[in-house]
C-alpha cells in the first residue's frame, strides 16, 4: 500500500511537468552548480521525478544543453518584449540604433546573469546548424537583422554588419567573463592574480594588462565598441557608407 501511494505521488509530479519547468529548473541548477553538476538524473531529483520522465522534454544531454541556451534566450526575449508597446515590425519611425544598443546590452546582461551557460553560446552554436537552433535564438537573430535592415543598409551590408555586431557582442561577453584571478583567497594583488606566473620579459604587455582584465569593463565600453562598428557602415550623416 505505501508503494502504491508513493507511485501516485510520482505520477502527480510527472503530470505537472512541462518543457518550461524542466528548462527553468535546469537553468537554476546550472547557475548554482555549474554545467558539471547537470545530468538527467540530477535534474530529475531536483524535480522530484524519475529520470525517464524527462526524456519527453529533452531527448538526451545534448538536447538539455540546447534547452539551456533556449531558456537564456527566452528570458532575453521576454525582457525585450516587455518594454515594447507593440511588435517590432509595427513600430513607426523606429530608433533602430537605440533598439540595437538595447538588444546587445540585454544579451550582455542575460549572459552575466547566467555565466555558467555562456560556454554553450559558443559550443552549441558551433555544433548545431542554424535552422535547428531553438526558436528563441532564431528570433533574437531575426531581431538584429531587422534592426540593421531598418538602418537602410542593402542586403550585403546588412549581412556584414550583422556578423560584426554578433562577433562584438558575444566576444565582449567572453572577455568580460574570462577567468583571471588565480587565487581568490590571497589578499596580495599580484599573487592573487598570479602575475608571478607570467615572465615579465616574455609577456610584458599581457602582464601589464591582467589587473585591468580582472575587472569587468561594463556596458559603457560595450556601447562604445558597438557605435564604432556601426559608424564603420555609416557616413557622418547617418547614411550608409559606400566604401
C-alpha positions in Angstrom: 0.0 0.0 0.0 2.8 2.5 0.8 4.5 1.7 -2.5 1.2 2.4 -4.4 0.9 5.8 -2.6 4.5 6.7 -3.5 3.8 5.8 -7.1 0.8 8.0 -7.0 2.8 11.0 -5.8 5.4 10.4 -8.5 2.7 10.3 -11.2 1.1 13.6 -9.9 4.5 15.2 -10.0 5.1 13.9 -13.5 1.7 15.3 -14.6 2.8 18.8 -13.6 6.0 18.7 -15.7 6.3 20.9 -18.7 9.2 21.8 -21.0 9.3 25.3 -19.5 9.5 23.9 -16.0 12.2 21.4 -17.0 14.4 24.0 -18.7 14.0 26.7 -16.0 14.9 24.2 -13.3 17.9 23.0 -15.3 19.0 26.6 -15.7 18.7 27.3 -12.0 20.6 24.1 -11.3 23.5 25.1 -13.6 23.5 28.7 -12.2 24.0 27.1 -8.8 26.3 24.2 -9.5 27.8 24.7 -13.0 27.5 22.6 -16.1 29.4 19.7 -14.5 26.5 19.4 -12.0 23.9 18.8 -14.7 22.7 15.4 -15.6 19.3 13.9 -16.4 19.4 12.0 -13.0 20.4 15.1 -11.1 17.7 17.2 -12.8 15.1 14.6 -12.2 15.9 14.6 -8.5 15.6 18.3 -8.5 12.1 18.0 -10.0 11.1 15.0 -7.8 10.5 12.6 -10.7 12.2 9.6 -12.3 14.9 10.4 -14.9 12.9 8.7 -17.6 10.1 11.3 -17.2 12.5 14.0 -18.6 13.1 12.3 -22.0 9.7 13.6 -23.2 11.1 17.1 -22.9 14.8 16.5 -23.7 15.9 13.5 -25.7 19.3 13.5 -24.0 22.2 15.5 -22.6 22.8 17.4 -25.9 19.1 18.4 -26.1 19.3 19.5 -22.5 22.3 21.7 -23.3 20.4 23.3 -26.2 17.5 23.8 -23.8 19.7 25.8 -21.5 20.6 28.2 -24.4 16.9 28.3 -25.3 16.0 29.2 -21.7 18.5 32.1 -21.6 17.3 33.5 -24.9 13.7 33.1 -23.9 14.4 35.1 -20.8 16.1 37.7 -23.0 13.2 37.9 -25.4 10.8 38.4 -22.5 12.8 41.3 -21.2 12.9 42.9 -24.7 9.3 42.5 -25.5 8.0 43.6 -22.1 9.3 47.1 -22.9 7.8 47.3 -26.4 4.3 48.7 -26.7 3.8 46.7 -29.9 5.6 44.2 -32.1 8.9 45.4 -33.5 7.8 45.3 -37.1 4.8 47.5 -36.3 6.7 50.4 -34.8 6.9 53.5 -36.9 10.0 55.7 -37.1 11.9 53.2 -35.1 15.1 54.4 -33.5 16.9 51.4 -34.9 20.3 52.3 -33.4 18.9 52.7 -29.9 17.0 49.4 -30.2 20.1 47.7 -31.5 22.0 49.0 -28.5 19.3 47.8 -26.1 19.3 44.4 -27.7 23.1 43.9 -27.5 23.0 45.3 -23.9 20.3 42.9 -22.9 22.2 40.0 -24.4 25.2 41.1 -22.3 23.0 41.3 -19.1 21.4 37.9 -19.8 24.9 36.3 -20.2 26.1 37.9 -16.9 23.0 36.6 -15.1 23.9 33.1 -16.3 27.7 32.9 -16.7 27.8 29.2 -16.3 25.8 28.9 -19.6 27.9 31.3 -21.6 30.3 28.5 -22.9 27.2 26.9 -24.5 26.6 30.1 -26.5 29.8 29.2 -28.4 29.9 25.3 -28.3 26.2 24.7 -29.1 26.3 27.4 -31.9 29.3 25.5 -33.4 27.6 22.1 -33.1 24.0 22.9 -34.1 23.1 24.1 -37.6 21.4 27.4 -37.7 18.0 26.2 -38.8 18.0 23.6 -35.9 18.6 26.1 -33.2 15.9 26.9 -30.6 13.2 29.3 -31.9 14.1 31.9 -29.2 17.7 32.0 -30.5 16.4 32.5 -34.1 14.1 35.2 -33.0 16.9 37.2 -31.5 19.0 36.8 -34.7 15.9 37.9 -36.7 15.6 40.9 -34.5 19.2 42.0 -35.1 18.8 41.6 -38.8 15.5 43.5 -38.9 17.1 46.4 -37.0 20.0 46.6 -39.3 17.7 46.4 -42.3 15.7 49.4 -40.9 19.0 51.4 -40.9 18.8 51.4 -44.7 21.6 49.0 -45.4 21.5 46.9 -48.6 21.4 43.2 -48.2 25.2 42.8 -48.4 26.0 45.5 -45.9 23.2 44.2 -43.5 25.0 40.8 -43.5 28.4 42.3 -42.9 27.1 44.5 -40.1 25.2 41.5 -38.5 28.4 39.5 -38.4 30.3 42.4 -36.8 27.6 43.1 -34.2 27.2 39.4 -33.2 31.0 38.9 -33.0 31.4 42.0 -30.9 28.5 41.3 -28.6 29.4 37.7 -27.9 33.2 38.3 -27.9 32.7 41.1 -25.4 30.9 38.7 -23.0 33.6 36.1 -23.3 36.3 38.6 -22.5 34.3 40.0 -19.6 33.9 36.5 -18.1 37.5 35.4 -18.8 38.9 33.7 -15.7 41.8 35.9 -14.5 42.0 35.6 -10.7 44.5 32.9 -9.8 43.9 32.7 -6.0 40.7 34.4 -4.8 41.7 33.9 -1.1 45.0 35.7 -1.5 45.0 39.4 -0.3 48.2 40.4 -2.1 47.0 41.7 -5.5 50.0 40.4 -7.6 49.8 36.9 -6.1 46.0 36.9 -6.2 46.3 37.5 -10.0 49.2 35.1 -10.4 51.4 37.7 -12.0 54.5 35.7 -10.8 53.4 33.0 -13.4 53.9 35.5 -16.3 57.5 36.1 -17.3 58.0 39.9 -17.4 60.4 39.8 -20.3 58.5 37.3 -22.4 54.9 38.6 -21.8 55.3 42.3 -20.7 52.1 43.6 -22.3 49.9 40.7 -21.0 51.3 41.0 -17.6 50.6 44.8 -17.5 47.0 44.2 -18.7 46.0 41.4 -16.4 44.9 43.7 -13.5 42.5 45.5 -15.8 41.2 42.3 -17.3 40.3 41.1 -13.7 37.7 43.8 -13.5 34.7 43.9 -15.9 34.8 47.0 -18.3 31.0 47.3 -18.2 28.3 48.4 -20.6 29.9 51.8 -21.4 32.8 50.0 -23.3 30.3 47.6 -24.9 28.3 50.6 -26.2 31.4 52.4 -27.4 32.6 49.4 -29.4 29.1 48.9 -30.9 29.0 52.5 -32.0 32.5 52.2 -33.6 31.3 49.2 -35.6 28.1 50.9 -36.7 30.0 54.0 -37.7 32.1 51.8 -40.0 29.0 51.1 -42.0 27.6 54.7 -42.0 29.0 58.0 -43.0 28.9 61.1 -40.7 25.3 62.0 -41.7 24.0 58.6 -40.7 23.7 57.4 -44.3 25.0 54.1 -45.5 28.7 54.3 -46.2 29.7 53.2 -49.7 33.3 52.5 -49.1 
